Amino acid sequence: MFLIVGAAIAYARSGEAAQRLRIDPGRIVLVGHSMGSFTALQAGARDPRVKAIAVIASWSPVLAGETAARDADARKRGQDAF
């Protein structure tokens, strides 16, 4: 997943795309919602080209795992989702 984000950043920073889409290549911001927020945080932490990250209703596999460990109903819902 992080490779896809990196490829999107590289595309956005390319001269042709930046000009056509009116992107400032020096001011790349990632925005993510739910599981996408986890991806935005992880990818942004690894990529110095990212200047800011915004998350909405962030999801964390650590917290999800802790909830599933404590709550059998949450564990069942998680298993049913996949």
Protein Blocks (a to p, Z undefined) as FASTA:
>chain_A
ZZmmmmmmmmmmpmklmmmnopafklcccddehjlmmmmmmmmmmmmkbmbdcdehiacf
klmmmmmmmmmklmmmmmmmZZ
